[in-house]
Amino acid sequence: MPLTVFVTGAAGFIGSHVCEALLSRGDRVAGLDNFDPFYDRMIKERNLRALRAHPAFSFTEGDIRDAATLSRWGEGSPPDALIHLAAKAGVRPSVADPAGYADVNVLGTIRLLDWARKRAVPKFLFASSSSVYGGNTKVPFSEDDFVDRPVSPYAATKKAGELLCHTYCHLYGMNVVALRFFTVYGPRQRPEMAIHKFTRGIFEGREIDLYGDGSSRRDYTYIDDIVSGVLGSMSAPPGYRVYNLGESATISLADLVSLLEKACGRPAARRFRPPEPGDVPVTFADISRARSEFGYDPRIPIGAGVDRFVEWYRREETIREDQGRRVP
């Protein structure tokens, strides 16, 4: 039976893919986004283009902290689930703006939890992050690991969001899922994220900045696998549950750049810089809980994912060049 699903951050990288997947399986989707100026609004408008044309999709522009916006967004059919993806993103920018990150990521999450409580929403999904593991050296990271020592304001806000979700589950009996995403990449990835930024630099012949000595390792997760995990987690057991969503594999920064060079067909000009505050040496997901409880099964290894991303990037650049030639 089709569901009605509300999605915050619907115009973003992950949000637009999640909305498309929900619509593809026959659900009705109500999206919300405030077009935060962290990056160009036109990028998000392109993300929304196919969604806006779908008869089962509606969209509200507004802020998750604004009561009037939430009231307007909540008109019509009550949702069967709320997927909360909206947030101020990024570890490094959060160091420069901790108050702003707390305002959006913590206060905004409280507003949405309250909104969902008052409407008795059956399932609330919260986008957390692998950054909550901080500088943990025990790998792979398990959901039962100690995560009370975040090393960036962004990580602290995501941990705070998890605690709030647990509190609302305890006080009001809400069914809440916290999803710890591990470095998501793929078509439409935000332009400041490593794979997108490195690819652009390689094609433009500019130096790419590598923070540290290239040995840091990340568990990169392709967008299709993340989307399958988000949708799968809607059938998670009741109560409060936390899940890692990663590929359960790691690659070093140096090897990632080598993969990109091969996919792009040209060399990268590397510029090594000192590690940034908030950076961690490794992320690595233990996904056994998600696999056993709702069948999460990531299928796109980093090599194949990088090839797919570079193919998408080439197509996008061709489209932009064609559009530029048409401008009188």
N, C-alpha and C positions, 0 to 999 in steps of 0.2 A: 504493500500500500504506500503511495507517495507520501512523503513527509513535507512539512513546512519548516524550513531551517533559516534562522537569522544568522548572518555572518558579519562581524565587524572587521574592518580592514579589507573590505571586499575588492577595492581597487588596487591593492598591493600585489606583490609578486606571488606569495603563497595564497592570499585570499582569492585572487581572480581564478587561479587554478582550482581551488577547492569549490568555488561557485560553479565553474564549468562542469566539474565532475558530478556535483549534486544534480544539476540540471540534466546531464546526460543520462542519469539513472531515473529521471522522472519526477524529482522533487521540485517543490516551489521554493524559491530563494528570495529573501529580502536582505539586500546588502546595505552597509553603512560605511562611510569613509569621510574623513575631513580634509583630504588632499593636503596633508602636512607638507610644508615647503622644504622638507629634508632633501627632496630631489624634485625635478621638473614635473609639474602637474600633467604635462602632455604625455608623459610616460604612462601615468595611471589612466589617463583618458583612453589611450590605446589599449591598455589592459581591459578596459570596460567595453570596448566597442562591440565585440560579439555578444557579450552578456546583455547589453541594452536592447539588442534586437530579439532577445528570446522572450516569448510571451509569459513565461513562468518566473521571470526575474523582475524585481522592483528595486529601486535604489533611492536612498536618502543621503544627501550630503549634510554632514554635521559631526559634532564632537561627542564622544562617548561620555564626557563629563557634564554635558548640557542637558538639564532635565527636559526642556522643551523639545529638543531634538529626539530624545529617547521616547517621549510621549508620542510624537508624530510618527516615529519609526514603528511604534508598537500598535498602530491602528490596523484593523483588519483581523485576519486569522491569527490566533495565538500560535507561537512556534512549538514544534515538537522537540527542537534542540536549538541551542545558541552556541555558535562557534566563535570564540573571542580571540581574534588574531591581531586586532589593532594594538599598536604600541609605538613608542619611540624606540627605534632599533639602533643597535650598534654599541659595542663595548667602548671603543675609543672616544666617540662623541659624548658618551655619558660622563666621562671623567671631567669634561669641560662644562657640563650642564646637569649636575646631579639633581638639582631642585626640579628642573623641567622634566626629567625622566621620572622622578617620584610622582610628580603631579599627574602625568598622563598614565603611567603604568600602574601606579598603586591606587590613586583616587579614581581613575577611570575604571579599574577592575571592580572596586567597591560599588560604584554606581551601577555597573552591569549586573553584579551579583544581586544587588537589591532589586533591580528591575526584573531579573529572572525569578527571584523569590516571590515577589508580589504577584507575578503572573503564573506561578506554579509550573515553570518550564521543566519538563521531565529530565532533560539532560543539558549540562553546561560543560563545554569543552574550553579549556584555557591553554593558550599557547605559551608554554614556558620555554626554557632554553638549557642547553648543555652547559652554559656558563655558570649555572648554579653549583657545579662541581668544583669551581674555583681551581686551585692549584693541586688538586688531588693527584697523587702519583700512583695509586693503586689502580690498575687497569685490567679489564675494561670497567667502565663506570656502571655501577648497579644502582637501581632506584632506592635500595636500602642503605647506600653509603651516607656518611656524614656530610651534610652540605650546608653547614652553618658558618662557613668562612669564605664568602664571596670576595673576589678581588677587583670588582668594578661596581660602580653604581648601577649599571644595567643589570648585572647579575643579582645584585641585592634587591632590585625591584621585582625581578622574576621570582626570586625566593619568597619575597613578601606576598606576591600574588598567589603562590601556592599555599602559603599559610592562611591567607584570607579564604581561599577556596575550601580548605579543610575546616575552617571555623564555620562557614556557612553550611557545610555538610553536617557538622556536629550540632549546630544550633537549630537548624530548620529541616534537616533530613533531605537536603538537596543531593542529587546525584551529580557528582563533579569529577571530571577527568582532567588531569594536568599532563600535558604532552611536552616532553623535553626534546626539542628539535636539535639535531646535530648538523650544523653548517649546511644549510639547504642551498642548492644551486640548480641551474637549469634555465631554459628560456624565460625571459622577463626578469631574471635576477636583478636586484637593485644595482645601479651602476657603480656604487662605491665598494661593492664586495669583491673579494680577491679574484675569483675566476673571471668575472666580467671586466674588472679594472685591468687585469693582466692581459686579457685577450685584446682589449682596446689598445693598450700600450704597444703590444707586439705588432699589431696591424698598422699602427700609426708611426712605428719606428722610434718610439720614445722609451726612455729608461723606465723600468718598473721597480718600485721600492719593495725590498724584501726586509722585513723586520726580524733581526736576529741573524743567525748563521745559516739558516735554511734547514735546520734539523727539526724544527717544531713540526708536530704531526697533527692532522685533523681527520675526523671521521666525516667526510663529505657525503651528503645524502641527496640523491637526485630527486627533483620535485615530484615526479610521478610516484616514487616510493613514499614520500611524505604524504601525499594526497591519499594514497591507499591506506596509510596508517591513520590519518585523521578520520576518514570515513569508517574504517574498521572499528575504531575506538568508540564509535557511537553505540556499539553493541556491548561495551564493556560491562562487567558486573556492577550492580548498584553500589551506592556509597561513594567514597572518595578513593580514586585510583590514580597512580602516577605511572607513566610509561616513558621509556626512552624510545625515540624514533630516530634511528641512524642506519648506516649500512653495516655496522659492526666490522669495519675495516678501516685502517688508517693509511695515510700517505704523507710523506714529508713535504715541506714547502718546496725544497729543491726538486724533488721528483715531480711534483705537480707542475712546476714551470716547464720541466722537460716534456711532459705530456702535452702541454699547451703549445710548445714549439713545434712538436710533431704534427698536431692537429691543424695548426695555422700554416705550416709549411714555411716557416721563417724563424730566425733566431730571436731570442729575447736579449735586450740590453739590461743587465741586472745592476742594481745599485743597493748595496747592503747598508742597512741602518740599524741603530740600536733597538732592542726590544722596547715596545711601548708599554706604559702603565696599563695594567689590566689584562695584558696578554698572558696566555697560559701555554705550557710546553706541549700538552697533548690533550686531545679529546678522543674518546673511544667508547662506543656504546655497547653495553650488554643488552641485547634485545629479547632475551629469553622470555621475559614476562609478557611483552606484547605478542610475541609469537604464540605462546601457549594460551593466552586468554582471549585473543580475537584474530589469530591467524596472520599477524603481520609477517610479510615475507618480501623484503627488499630484493629487487632483481637487477638493478642497473649498477654495475661496478664503475669505478671512477673513470677508467679508460673509455668505456662506451659513453658515459655521461658527458665527458669533456668533448668527445667527437660530436655528440648531439648539440651541445651548447654552441660550439664553434660554427656548425652548420646553420643554426638559428641566427647567430650573430652576422654571418655573411649575408643571409637573406635580408635581415633588417637593414644592413648597410646599403644593399642594392636598392631596396625600396626608398630609403632616404635620398640616395643619389638621384634616383629617377624623379622623385618629387622635387628635388632641388632644380633639376633641369627644366621642369615644367613651369617654374616660377618666372613670370615675365620680367 
